[in-house]
Amino acid sequence: MHIIYVEDNDSNIALLERVVHQTGDTLTTFTSAEEALHNIRPGDADLILTDLDFGDGMDGLELIEILRERGVSVPIVAVSAYDLPDYIHRAEVAGNDAFVVKPVSVALLIDLINTYRPA
C-alpha cells in the first residue's frame, strides 16, 4: 500500500517511516500543504495522512478540501494535536475520513494503516 504523509515535524515523519518499514508499505512525505497540493493527484496513494497545522500558509483543512475538490477519493486521516470537538468537526466537514490525536503510538499507526488497507 502506498501512503502519503503531509507533516512538517521531522520526529513525526521518522516515526511513520519506522512504522511503514514494519508494515512493508511505501511512503511519500511532503512538509507543507502547498507542496502536497502541488504534487498529489488522484490515484497517487491508497491512504493520505495529514497534519493540520503547518504554521504559515495553507493549513491541513484547506488541503483536504482542495484535494477532495480535485477528485482525490482515497481515505484522508487528519493527524493533529488539536482535539477540540469543533476542530474535529471542521476536519470532517473538510472531507477527512478519520481524526487521530497526537502523540500517536506505533500500535495505533499500524492499526490505522491496516484499517484502510485494500482487501
Secondary structure, DSSP 8 states (H G I E B T S, - for coil): -EEEEE-S-HHHHHHHHHHHHHHT-EEEEESSHHHHHHH--TTS-SEEEE-S--SSS--HHHHHHHHHHTT--S-EEEEES---HHHHHHHHHHT-SEEEESS--HHHHHHHHHHT---
